Amino acid sequence: MKIQALTVVAASAASVTPVQKVIQLMNGMLEKGKEEKHEEQVQFAAYKTWCDDTATEKTRAIKEDNEQIDSLEAVIGKCEADISKLTKEIAQLDEDISVYEGDLKAATKVRKMEHEDYLATHKDLTESVDATAGAIALIKKKMFDKKAGAALLQIPRMPEADRRKLQSFLSTSEGYSMAAPEAAAYEDHTGGIIEILEKLHDKFEDERTEAEKEESNSKHAFEMLSQDLTNSISTSKDDRSDKAQQKAKTAQREADAKGDLQDTVTSRDDDQAYLDDLSATCKSKSDDFEARQTLRAQEIEAIEKAIEIISSGAVSGAADKHLPSLVQQGSALMQLRSNSRSPNQVRVAAFLHEQGSKLNSRVLSALALRVADDPFKQVKKMIKDLIVRLLEEANEEAEQKGWCDTELSTNEQTRKEKTEAVESLHSEIDELEASIAKLSKQVSELSNEIKEMDEAVAKATSIRNEEKEKNTETIKDAKEAQVAVEQALQVLKDFYAKAGEATALLQQPEIFDKPYQGQQGESGGVVGMLEVIQSDFARLETETKASEDQSQASYEKFVEDTTVDKTAKQKDVEYKNNKKDEETEELGEAKADLESTQKELDSALRYYEKLKPSCVDAGVSYEERVARRKEEIESLQEALRILNGEDMA
């Protein structure tokens, strides 16, 4: 049925004159040339837009990579400086810890030696006190013998002069019997020795008391020094641990920055190489397009000129005048046209029409019409050219598919990495903000505690000054009162002593019954009361002095303890402020990294949206297009075989 239809088409075409047919063909060529020129312009415009967009995207990515490289190099430089500084600070802290520990060890050793010396001294003094007390008791009981005297001479701390006196006493008392009747002589002889021993006893007791006091002071001083050194060691070790952690964290940050720097440099170089290749390819395509457009314009101009010439009176008029007779000879012309078109050409036209309908291919359907009208040789050339064109399109689409696969894969990896980085930075920022808030709260609490300590010390100092002023005034008043009371007592005592004697010698007036001697009866009560008042003032002075000493000692202990606690808290505040500043700096860097990474992620997402129209399948997949193009090429190859007289497979 299709072959019969094509035969009818061929028969109707035979009624057209040769000139008209030529003009008709040239008009078809003209329309096709203009259409293809326009399609080429549209195709190149899309390609140029893609070139410009891709070049802009790569240029922006390269610029961002360069900015990121500068930022990372700055981070690396700062990390190196911080690590160098922390290394020096850690070395200084190690040296301080070593010095503190050495001082503590030396102080402990000295304290141990002092304590051992004290124990030996205390033992000697105690033995000396006991020995002198025992000797005094024996002498007083007249039981002192030669053996006791020899033991007494062994007292280690006895002055040499006293030792000689004892030796002299023992030598003169040799063979003396305790039961001898000359007891009075014995007492006279031993009186001086007892006095010496009592002085030695008191001296040894005083030395022992002084040694105990010095031991107590030395122990207290050592405990204060030990506490101070222990606190310094603990604080220095805490600082060293913190700085070591900071150093490790900074080193990790430096390593991460170096890794990011290497990745960014590689990405930048890859983008630059891609941009260079893209620019060269796009320029080459642009030059080809200009050349093709110029050639097509010249072709259109030539066809229009030819149509103008053929349509002129010289050709078309002559054809109208002389060629109608040829048209009347329809059977001859039909025979001529029949001879110029082979049966295979008709079969090919039918075959291509059938395949075009089957594959829904506009290329094969349009070619079927052309095959039915065009000469045999031109049909074969047309089919071969179309096969070549389809193969070129297949190669171009395969290259585009490879490029799309690479770009989509790279873009997907970039989006995944940047998304993970953004989430990680958000987490790090949240942790840093929480830590900074916690440190700020702790610093505020410590500052309030330090302020409260200062206020407490100031208040205690004010109270102590007032109390001291009051006690000083009380002691002064008590002393002055004692002096005044003593003076009053002396005045009264002197007066009544004289009054008792003087009035008895005076001539008594007749009106008085007895001589006046003053208020002797009442004076005894007044003097007694004054003496009680004097003792009360003395007791007031003593108690006030004791209270003042105790209050001053308590105040000094309070100030000392508060100062130690305040110093520790100030160091803690300083450490937490430093840590807060460091984390604030890290927070700024993390936010900057987040902003940069978010931009990179947004850029990758925008690039993905641009890749979608040309790289993501919409309706017809790449495999389906390849299969359809393959069937079109096979159909064209089969058409060639038909034209060549081969049997259809």
C-alpha positions in Angstrom: 0.0 0.0 0.0 2.9 2.4 0.9 4.6 1.7 -2.4 1.4 2.5 -4.4 1.1 5.8 -2.5 4.6 6.8 -3.4 3.9 5.9 -7.0 0.9 8.2 -7.0 3.1 11.0 -5.5 5.7 10.4 -8.2 2.9 10.5 -11.0 1.5 13.8 -9.7 5.0 15.3 -9.6 5.6 14.4 -13.3 3.1 17.2 -14.3 5.5 19.9 -13.0 7.8 21.4 -15.6 11.6 21.0 -15.1 12.1 24.7 -14.3 9.3 24.7 -11.8 10.8 21.6 -10.2 14.2 23.2 -10.0 12.8 26.4 -8.5 10.8 24.2 -6.1 13.8 22.3 -5.0 15.9 25.4 -4.6 13.2 27.0 -2.5 13.2 23.8 -0.3 17.0 24.1 0.0 16.7 27.8 0.9 14.1 27.1 3.6 16.2 24.2 5.0 19.3 26.4 5.0 17.6 29.2 6.9 16.0 26.7 9.3 19.3 24.9 10.0 21.1 28.2 10.3 18.5 29.4 12.9 18.6 26.0 14.7 22.4 26.3 14.8 22.1 29.8 16.3 19.7 28.5 19.0 21.9 25.5 19.7 25.1 27.7 20.0 23.3 30.3 22.1 22.4 27.5 24.6 26.0 26.2 24.4 27.4 29.7 24.9 25.2 30.3 27.9 26.4 27.0 29.4 30.0 28.0 28.7 29.5 31.4 30.4 27.6 30.0 33.4 30.2 27.2 33.9 33.1 29.6 33.5 31.5 32.1 36.0 30.9 29.2 38.4 34.4 27.9 38.2 35.9 31.5 38.4 33.8 32.1 41.6 34.9 28.7 43.0 38.5 29.5 42.3 38.2 32.9 44.0 36.5 31.3 47.0 39.2 28.7 47.1 41.9 31.4 47.0 40.2 33.2 49.9 39.9 30.0 51.8 43.6 29.3 51.1 44.5 32.7 52.5 42.3 32.1 55.6 43.7 28.6 56.2 47.3 29.9 55.8 46.5 32.5 58.4 45.0 29.9 60.7 48.0 27.7 60.3 50.3 30.6 61.0 48.4 31.5 64.1 48.4 27.9 65.3 52.2 27.7 64.8 52.6 30.9 66.8 50.2 29.6 69.6 52.0 26.2 69.7 55.4 28.0 70.0 54.0 30.2 72.8 52.4 27.3 74.6 55.6 25.2 74.3 57.5 28.0 76.0 54.9 28.4 78.7 54.8 24.7 79.4 58.6 24.6 79.6 58.4 27.5 82.1 55.7 25.7 84.1 57.8 22.5 84.1 60.7 24.6 85.4 58.5 26.2 88.1 57.1 22.9 89.2 60.6 21.5 89.4 61.7 24.5 91.5 58.6 24.3 93.7 59.1 20.6 94.3 62.8 21.1 95.0 62.0 23.8 97.5 59.4 21.6 99.1 61.7 18.7 99.3 64.5 20.8 100.7 62.2 22.5 103.2 60.9 19.1 104.2 64.5 17.8 104.7 65.5 20.9 106.7 62.3 20.6 108.8 63.1 16.9 109.5 66.6 17.8 110.6 65.3 20.7 112.7 62.7 18.3 114.3 65.4 15.7 115.0 67.6 18.3 116.6 64.7 19.5 118.6 63.9 16.0 119.8 67.5 15.4 120.8 67.7 18.9 122.5 64.4 18.4 124.2 65.5 15.0 125.5 68.8 16.4 126.8 67.0 19.4 128.5 64.4 17.1 130.0 67.0 14.8 131.3 69.0 17.8 132.7 65.8 19.2 134.4 65.0 15.8 135.9 68.7 15.2 136.9 69.0 18.6 138.7 65.6 18.2 140.3 66.6 14.8 141.6 69.9 16.0 142.8 68.3 18.9 144.7 65.9 16.5 146.3 68.6 14.1 147.4 70.8 16.8 148.8 67.9 18.2 150.8 67.1 14.7 152.1 70.8 14.3 152.9 70.9 11.2 150.6 73.3 12.7 148.0 76.2 10.3 147.6 79.2 9.9 145.3 77.3 7.9 142.7 74.6 10.5 142.4 77.3 13.2 142.1 79.0 11.3 139.3 75.7 11.1 137.4 75.1 14.8 138.0 78.5 15.6 136.4 77.3 13.8 133.2 74.7 16.4 132.4 75.6 17.5 128.8 74.5 21.1 128.9 76.0 22.1 132.3 78.2 25.2 132.1 81.9 24.5 132.8 82.1 26.8 135.8 79.1 25.0 137.5 80.7 21.7 136.7 83.9 22.7 138.4 82.0 23.8 141.5 80.2 20.4 141.6 83.5 18.6 141.3 84.9 20.7 144.1 81.9 19.9 146.3 82.2 16.2 145.5 85.9 16.1 146.3 85.5 17.9 149.7 82.5 15.6 150.5 84.3 12.4 149.7 83.8 9.7 152.4 81.1 11.9 154.0 78.5 9.8 155.9 74.9 10.8 155.6 74.4 9.6 159.1 77.2 11.8 160.6 76.2 14.0 163.5 77.5 17.2 161.9 74.2 17.9 160.1 74.5 21.7 160.5 77.9 21.6 158.9 76.5 19.6 156.0 73.7 22.1 155.4 76.2 25.0 155.4 78.4 23.1 153.0 75.6 22.2 150.5 73.7 25.5 150.5 75.7 26.9 147.7 75.5 23.7 145.7 71.7 23.7 146.0 71.5 27.3 144.8 73.7 26.3 141.7 71.5 23.3 141.0 68.3 25.3 141.3 69.6 28.0 138.9 70.6 25.2 136.5 67.2 23.6 136.9 65.5 26.9 136.1 67.9 27.5 133.2 67.2 24.1 131.7 63.5 24.6 132.0 63.7 28.0 130.3 65.8 26.5 127.5 63.3 23.7 127.1 60.4 26.1 127.0 62.2 28.3 124.5 63.0 25.2 122.4 59.4 24.1 122.5 58.3 27.6 121.4 60.9 27.6 118.6 59.7 24.2 117.5 56.1 25.3 117.4 57.1 28.4 115.4 59.3 26.4 113.0 56.5 23.8 112.6 53.9 26.5 111.8 56.3 28.3 109.4 57.0 25.0 107.6 53.3 24.2 107.4 52.6 27.6 105.9 55.5 27.3 103.4 54.5 23.7 102.6 50.9 24.7 102.0 52.0 27.6 99.8 54.4 25.4 97.8 51.8 22.6 97.5 49.3 25.1 96.2 51.8 26.5 93.7 52.7 23.0 92.5 49.0 22.1 92.1 48.1 25.4 90.3 51.2 25.0 88.0 50.3 21.4 87.2 46.7 22.4 86.5 48.0 25.2 84.2 50.4 22.9 82.5 47.7 20.3 81.9 45.4 23.0 80.5 48.1 24.4 78.3 49.1 20.9 77.1 45.5 20.3 76.2 45.4 23.6 74.4 48.6 22.7 72.6 47.2 19.4 71.5 44.0 20.9 70.4 45.8 23.7 68.5 48.1 21.1 66.9 45.0 19.2 65.8 43.5 22.4 64.5 46.7 23.1 62.6 46.7 19.5 61.1 43.1 19.9 60.1 43.8 23.3 58.5 46.8 21.9 56.6 44.6 19.0 55.4 41.9 21.4 54.4 44.6 23.6 52.7 45.9 20.7 50.7 42.3 19.8 49.6 41.5 23.4 48.8 44.7 23.8 46.7 44.0 20.6 44.8 40.3 21.7 44.2 41.5 25.1 43.1 44.1 23.7 40.7 41.5 21.2 39.3 39.0 24.0 38.8 41.7 26.1 37.1 42.7 23.3 34.8 39.0 22.6 34.0 38.4 26.4 33.4 41.4 26.6 31.0 40.2 23.5 29.1 36.6 24.9 29.1 37.8 28.3 27.8 39.8 26.7 25.0 37.0 24.4 24.0 34.3 27.1 24.1 36.6 29.4 22.0 37.1 26.6 19.5 33.4 26.0 19.3 32.7 29.7 18.9 35.2 30.0 16.1 33.6 27.0 14.4 30.2 28.5 14.8 31.2 31.8 13.3 32.8 30.0 10.3 29.7 27.8 9.9 27.3 30.8 10.1 29.4 32.6 7.5 29.3 29.6 5.2 25.6 29.1 5.7 24.9 32.8 5.0 26.9 32.6 1.8 25.0 29.4 0.8 21.7 31.1 1.4 22.8 34.1 -0.6 23.9 31.9 -3.5 20.6 29.9 -3.5 18.6 33.2 -3.5 20.7 34.5 -6.4 20.1 31.2 -8.3 16.4 31.3 -7.7 16.3 34.9 -8.9 18.1 34.0 -12.1 16.0 30.9 -12.8 12.8 32.8 -12.0 13.7 35.6 -14.5 12.1 35.9 -17.9 15.2 34.6 -19.6 14.7 31.2 -18.1 11.2 30.9 -16.7 9.7 32.8 -19.7 11.4 30.5 -22.2 10.3 27.5 -20.2 6.7 28.7 -20.3 7.0 29.2 -24.1 8.8 26.2 -25.1 8.4 23.5 -22.4 4.6 23.0 -22.2 4.8 20.6 -25.2 7.1 18.5 -23.0 4.4 18.5 -20.3 1.8 17.2 -22.8 4.0 14.3 -23.5 3.2 12.9 -20.1 3.9 9.3 -20.9 7.4 10.1 -22.2 8.1 12.3 -19.3 6.8 9.7 -16.9 8.9 7.2 -18.6 11.9 9.5 -18.2 11.2 10.1 -14.5 10.5 6.4 -14.1 13.8 5.6 -15.6 15.5 8.1 -13.2 14.0 6.4 -10.1 14.9 2.8 -9.4 12.5 0.3 -7.8 15.0 0.1 -4.8 14.5 3.8 -4.3 10.8 3.3 -4.0 11.3 0.4 -1.6 13.7 2.5 0.5 11.1 5.3 0.7 8.5 2.9 1.9 10.9 1.2 4.3 12.0 4.5 5.9 8.4 5.7 6.1 7.5 2.5 7.9 10.5 2.7 10.3 9.8 6.4 11.0 6.3 5.6 12.1 7.5 2.6 14.1 10.3 4.4 15.9 8.4 7.7 16.0 11.5 9.3 14.3 11.0 12.6 12.5 14.4 12.1 10.9 13.4 8.9 9.1 9.9 10.2 8.2 11.4 13.4 6.6 14.0 11.4 4.8 11.3 9.1 3.4 9.8 12.0 1.6 13.1 13.3 0.3 14.0 9.8 -1.0 10.8 9.7 -2.9 11.6 12.9 -4.7 15.4 13.3 -5.0 17.6 11.6 -7.5 19.1 8.2 -6.7 22.7 9.3 -6.1 21.6 12.2 -4.0 19.4 9.8 -1.9 22.4 7.6 -1.1 24.6 10.6 -0.2 21.8 12.0 1.9 21.4 8.7 3.8 25.2 8.4 4.3 25.4 12.0 5.6 22.6 11.3 7.9 24.2 8.2 9.3 27.4 10.2 9.9 25.5 13.0 11.5 23.7 10.5 13.9 27.0 8.9 14.8 28.5 12.3 15.5 25.5 13.1 17.7 25.9 9.8 19.5 29.6 10.5 20.2 28.8 14.1 21.3 26.1 12.8 23.6 28.4 10.1 25.0 31.0 12.8 25.8 28.3 14.9 27.3 27.1 11.9 29.3 30.7 11.2 30.6 31.2 14.9 31.5 27.8 15.0 33.3 28.5 11.8 35.2 31.8 13.3 36.4 30.3 16.6 37.3 27.3 15.1 39.1 29.5 12.7 41.0 31.9 15.5 42.0 29.0 17.8 42.9 27.3 15.1 45.0 30.6 14.4 46.9 31.0 18.1 47.5 27.4 18.5 48.7 27.8 15.6 51.0 31.2 16.8 52.5 30.0 20.4 52.9 26.7 19.3 54.5 28.6 17.1 57.0 31.0 20.0 57.6 28.1 22.5 58.2 26.5 20.1 60.7 29.8 19.5 62.5 30.5 23.3 62.7 27.0 23.8 64.1 27.7 21.2 66.8 31.1 22.8 67.6 29.6 26.3 67.8 26.8 25.0 70.1 29.4 23.4 72.4 31.6 26.5 72.4 28.7 28.8 73.2 27.6 26.5 76.0 31.2 26.3 77.4 31.6 30.1 77.1 28.3 30.7 79.0 29.4 28.3 81.7 32.8 29.9 82.0 31.2 33.4 82.2 28.9 32.2 84.9 31.8 30.6 86.9 33.9 33.8 86.5 31.0 35.9 87.7 30.5 33.6 90.7 34.2 33.7 91.5 34.3 37.5 91.1 31.4 37.8 93.5 33.1 35.5 96.0 36.3 37.6 95.7 34.3 40.8 96.1 32.6 39.3 99.2 36.1 38.3 100.5 37.3 41.9 100.0 34.2 43.3 101.7 34.6 40.8 104.6 38.3 41.7 105.0 37.4 45.4 104.9 34.6 44.9 107.4 36.9 42.8 109.6 39.6 45.4 109.3 37.2 48.2 110.3 35.9 46.2 113.2 39.4 45.3 114.3 40.5 49.0 114.1 37.5 50.1 116.1 38.1 47.3 118.6 41.8 48.1 118.8 41.1 51.7 119.3 38.6 50.9 122.0 41.0 48.5 123.7 43.9 50.9 123.5 41.8 53.6 125.1 40.5 51.1 127.7 44.1 50.1 128.6 45.2 53.7 128.7 42.2 54.6 130.9 42.8 51.6 133.2 46.5 52.6 133.6 45.6 56.2 134.3 42.9 55.1 136.7 45.3 52.9 138.6 47.8 55.7 138.9 45.0 58.1 140.1 43.6 55.6 142.5 47.1 54.9 143.9 47.6 58.7 144.3 44.2 59.0 146.1 45.1 56.0 148.3 48.4 57.5 149.2 46.9 60.9 149.9 44.3 59.4 152.2 46.7 57.1 153.9 49.2 59.9 154.5 46.5 62.2 155.8 45.0 59.8 158.2 48.3 58.6 159.4 49.3 62.2 160.3 45.8 63.0 161.6 45.9 60.3 164.1 49.1 61.6 165.6 48.7 65.4 165.3 45.2 65.9 166.7 46.0 64.1 169.9 48.5 66.9 170.9 46.3 69.9 170.2 44.4 71.9 172.8 40.9 70.7 172.6 38.1 73.4 172.6 35.6 73.3 175.4 32.7 72.6 173.1 34.2 69.3 171.8 34.0 66.2 173.9 36.9 64.4 172.3 39.7 65.3 170.0 39.0 65.2 166.2 41.2 62.7 164.3 39.4 62.7 161.0 36.9 60.2 159.7 39.0 57.3 160.8 36.0 54.9 161.0 34.8 55.6 157.5 38.2 55.9 156.0 38.9 52.2 156.4 35.9 51.4 154.1 36.9 54.0 151.6 40.5 52.8 151.4 39.3 49.2 151.0 37.0 50.2 148.3 39.7 52.2 146.5 42.0 49.2 146.7 39.3 47.0 145.2 38.8 49.6 142.5 42.5 49.7 141.9 42.6 45.9 141.5 39.6 46.0 139.2 41.4 48.5 136.9 44.5 46.3 137.0 42.4 43.3 136.1 40.7 45.3 133.3 44.1 46.2 131.9 45.3 42.6 131.9 42.1 41.2 130.5 41.9 43.9 127.8 45.5 43.3 126.7 44.8 39.5 126.5 41.6 40.1 124.5 43.5 42.5 122.2 46.2 40.0 121.6 43.7 37.2 120.9 41.6 39.4 118.6 44.7 40.6 116.7 45.8 37.0 116.2 42.3 35.9 115.1 42.2 38.9 112.7 45.6 38.1 111.2 44.7 34.4 110.8 41.4 35.4 109.1 43.2 37.8 106.7 45.9 35.2 105.9 43.4 32.5 105.2 41.3 34.9 103.1 44.3 36.1 101.2 45.3 32.5 100.3 41.7 31.7 99.2 41.4 34.9 97.3 44.7 34.3 95.5 43.6 30.8 94.5 40.3 32.2 93.2 42.0 35.0 91.3 44.2 32.5 89.6 41.1 30.5 88.8 39.4 33.6 87.4 42.5 34.4 85.3 42.6 30.8 83.9 38.9 30.8 83.1 39.1 34.2 81.5 42.0 33.0 79.3 40.1 29.9 78.4 37.0 31.9 77.7 39.0 34.3 75.4 40.5 31.3 73.6 37.1 29.6 73.1 35.6 33.0 72.0 38.3 33.2 69.4 37.6 29.6 68.4 33.9 30.4 68.2 34.7 33.3 65.8 36.8 31.0 63.7 34.1 28.3 63.7 31.4 30.8 62.7 33.7 32.1 59.9 34.3 28.5 58.8 30.6 27.9 58.9 29.8 30.9 56.8 32.5 29.9 54.2 31.4 26.3 54.2 27.7 27.2 53.9 28.6 29.4 50.9 30.4 26.5 49.3 27.4 24.2 50.0 25.0 26.8 48.5 27.3 27.1 45.5 27.3 23.4 45.0 23.5 23.3 45.3 23.2 26.1 42.7 25.6 24.3 40.4 23.6 21.1 40.8 20.4 23.0 39.7 22.3 24.2 36.6 23.4 20.6 35.8 19.9 19.3 36.0 18.6 20.5 32.6 21.4 19.1 30.6 22.6 16.1 32.8 19.6 14.8 34.7 17.1 12.7 32.6 13.8 14.3 32.0 11.2 11.9 30.4 13.6 10.0 28.1 16.7 8.4 29.6 20.1 8.4 28.0 19.9 4.7 27.4 16.5 5.1 25.6 18.0 7.8 23.4 21.0 5.7 22.6 18.8 2.7 21.7 16.5 4.8 19.5 19.5 6.4 17.7 21.0 2.9 17.2 17.7 1.7 15.6 17.6 4.8 13.3 21.2 4.2 12.2 20.4 0.5 11.6 17.3 1.5 9.6 19.4 3.9 7.5 22.1 1.2 6.9 19.3 -1.2 5.9 18.0 1.5 3.5 21.5 1.7 1.9 21.6 -2.0 1.5 18.2 -1.8 -0.3 19.5 0.9 -2.6 22.5 -1.2 -3.4 20.2 -4.1 -4.4 20.8 -6.3 -1.3 17.9 -8.2 0.3 16.4 -6.8 3.4 17.4 -8.7 6.5 
